[in-house]
Amino acid sequence: MLSWAAGYLSELQNTQTALARNVNLLATKGSLKLNTDVAIRKGHQFIGVGGVIRDGRGKIIAAVSKAVDGLFSAEIGECMALQEGLLIVTG
């Protein structure tokens, strides 16, 4: 799953189209929206990853947050956050 997420992120970054990032947009009616993020603090030996799933009204359906031991780039951290979010979606 992590290799898939890394490949997806790489493909997304290589596209020529600039994508607007607006986390405040609601999911369409009858669907869910997953937002993920990573927190990296210089000098620490861990990162924080997390995600939240909201419905079309913005109501939180599920959320995840966890610390991951190790030093990772922002890109890998974002992939790890996406992986955690997908695990709660498919879980």
C-alpha positions in Angstrom: 0.0 0.0 0.0 2.8 2.4 0.9 4.5 1.9 -2.5 1.2 2.5 -4.3 0.7 5.7 -2.3 4.3 6.9 -3.1 3.7 6.2 -6.8 0.4 8.0 -6.8 2.0 11.0 -5.1 4.8 11.0 -7.6 2.4 10.8 -10.6 0.3 13.7 -9.1 3.4 15.9 -8.7 4.5 15.3 -12.2 1.2 16.4 -13.8 1.3 19.7 -15.7 -2.1 20.8 -14.3 -2.0 22.9 -11.1 -4.6 21.5 -8.7 -6.3 23.8 -6.3 -6.1 22.5 -2.7 -9.2 23.4 -0.8 -9.8 21.1 2.2 -13.0 23.0 3.1 -14.9 21.7 0.1 -17.6 19.3 1.2 -18.0 15.8 -0.2 -20.8 15.4 -2.7 -24.1 14.2 -1.4 -24.0 10.4 -0.7 -20.2 10.2 -0.6 -17.4 10.7 1.9 -14.3 12.8 1.8 -10.9 11.8 3.2 -8.4 14.5 4.2 -4.9 13.4 5.5 -1.8 15.2 6.7 1.6 14.7 8.2 3.4 16.6 10.9 7.2 16.6 11.0 9.1 18.4 13.7 12.7 19.0 13.2 15.0 17.3 15.8 12.4 14.6 16.7 12.7 10.9 15.9 9.1 10.5 14.9 6.4 12.0 12.7 2.6 12.4 13.2 0.2 11.1 10.6 -3.5 11.5 10.6 -6.7 11.6 8.6 -10.4 12.5 8.9 -13.4 11.3 7.0 -16.4 13.7 6.6 -19.8 13.3 5.0 -21.5 15.7 2.6 -22.6 17.9 5.5 -19.1 18.1 7.0 -19.9 15.8 9.9 -16.9 13.8 11.0 -17.5 10.1 10.4 -14.1 8.7 11.5 -10.6 10.0 12.3 -7.1 8.6 12.9 -4.0 10.0 14.4 -0.7 8.2 15.3 3.0 8.8 15.9 5.3 6.8 13.6 8.9 6.2 14.8 11.6 7.2 12.4 12.8 10.0 10.2 10.9 10.4 6.9 10.7 13.0 4.1 7.5 15.0 3.8 6.5 13.1 0.7 6.9 9.7 2.4 5.1 11.1 5.5 2.2 12.2 3.3 2.0 8.7 1.8 2.0 7.2 5.3 -0.9 9.5 6.3 -2.8 8.5 3.2 -2.2 4.9 4.0 -3.6 5.3 7.5 -6.6 7.2 6.1 -7.3 4.5 3.5 -7.1 1.8 6.2 -10.0 3.5 8.1 -12.0 3.7 4.9 -11.5 0.1 4.0 -11.2 -1.1 7.6 
